[in-house]
């Protein structure tokens, strides 16, 4: 099946200008054009778009995506390089998750403290530090 840029963008849940940008950056190298020069996206293109979008949401840089694209055209030996790029990004995500978990725990402590203060009488509150 084929899709216009508007249809492909809607299916991928991204803006048409993002698709144009990905194509300019050579992240979607196989997009065809019709006789009038309009882009025609296939289901295979949509699969590529899904992968690129997912990796971008995981903060994989355009430079790393380009490198992965160039490596994907290479030999089987390039697979380990692609794995290394993705593994490095996975480590970054795990660090971010750890950091967010610590922040969440601090917020829980603060919320519980404020709830305890909420239950105190006004005289006791004036004697307490509120933060």
C-alpha positions in Angstrom: 0.0 0.0 0.0 1.2 3.6 -0.6 0.7 6.7 1.4 1.1 10.4 0.9 3.3 12.4 3.3 0.2 13.5 5.3 -1.1 9.9 5.6 2.3 8.5 6.5 2.8 11.3 9.1 -0.6 10.5 10.6 0.1 6.8 10.8 3.5 7.4 12.4 2.1 10.1 14.7 4.7 12.6 13.7 4.6 15.9 11.7 5.1 15.9 7.9 8.0 18.3 8.3 9.7 15.7 10.6 9.4 13.1 7.7 10.9 15.7 5.3 13.7 16.3 7.8 14.4 12.6 8.2 14.6 12.2 4.5 16.9 15.2 4.2 19.2 13.6 6.8 19.2 10.4 4.7 17.5 8.5 7.5 14.7 7.4 5.1 16.8 6.6 2.0 14.2 4.6 0.0 11.3 6.9 -0.2 10.0 7.1 -3.8 8.4 9.9 -5.6 5.5 9.9 -8.1 5.5 11.6 -11.5 4.7 15.0 -9.9 7.6 14.7 -7.4 5.3 13.9 -4.4 6.7 11.5 -1.9 5.1 8.0 -1.8 5.6 6.0 1.4 5.2 2.3 1.5 4.6 0.0 4.5 8.3 -0.7 4.5 9.0 3.0 4.8 6.5 3.2 7.7 8.5 0.5 9.4 11.7 2.5 9.0 9.9 5.6 10.2 8.8 3.7 13.3 12.3 2.6 14.1 13.8 6.0 13.6 11.0 7.7 15.6 11.5 5.2 18.5 15.2 5.7 18.5 14.8 9.5 18.5 12.4 9.3 21.4 15.2 7.3 23.2 17.4 10.3 22.5 19.6 8.6 19.9 21.2 11.5 18.1 20.8 12.1 14.4 24.6 11.5 14.0 24.3 8.1 15.6 21.3 7.2 13.5 23.2 8.2 10.4 26.1 6.0 11.4 23.7 3.1 12.1 22.1 3.7 8.6 25.5 3.6 6.9 26.5 0.5 8.9 23.2 -1.2 8.0 24.3 -1.1 4.4 27.5 -2.8 5.2 28.6 -6.3 6.0 27.6 -8.5 8.9 30.7 -7.4 10.8 29.1 -4.0 11.2 26.4 -5.5 13.4 28.6 -5.3 16.5 29.1 -1.6 15.9 25.4 -1.0 15.6 24.9 -3.0 18.8 27.5 -0.9 20.6 25.7 2.3 19.6 22.4 1.1 20.9 23.9 -0.4 24.0 25.5 2.9 24.9 22.1 4.6 24.6 20.5 1.9 26.7 23.0 2.6 29.4 22.2 6.3 29.2 18.5 5.5 29.6 19.1 3.2 32.6 21.1 6.1 34.2 18.2 8.5 33.6 15.8 6.0 35.1 17.9 5.6 38.2 18.1 9.4 38.5 14.4 9.8 38.1 13.7 7.1 40.7 15.9 9.0 43.2 14.0 12.2 42.5 10.7 10.4 42.9 11.8 9.0 46.2 12.7 12.5 47.4 9.3 13.8 46.3 7.6 11.0 48.2 9.5 12.0 51.4 8.6 15.6 50.9 4.9 14.8 50.3 4.8 12.6 53.4 6.4 15.3 55.5 3.9 17.9 54.3 1.0 15.5 54.9 2.2 15.1 58.5 2.4 18.8 58.9 -1.1 19.1 57.5 -2.4 16.9 60.3 -0.7 19.0 63.0 -2.4 21.8 64.9 -1.6 25.4 64.1 0.6 26.0 67.2 2.8 23.1 66.4 3.1 24.2 62.8 4.5 27.6 63.8 7.3 25.8 65.7 8.1 23.4 62.7 10.3 24.1 59.7 8.0 23.8 56.8 10.5 22.5 54.3 
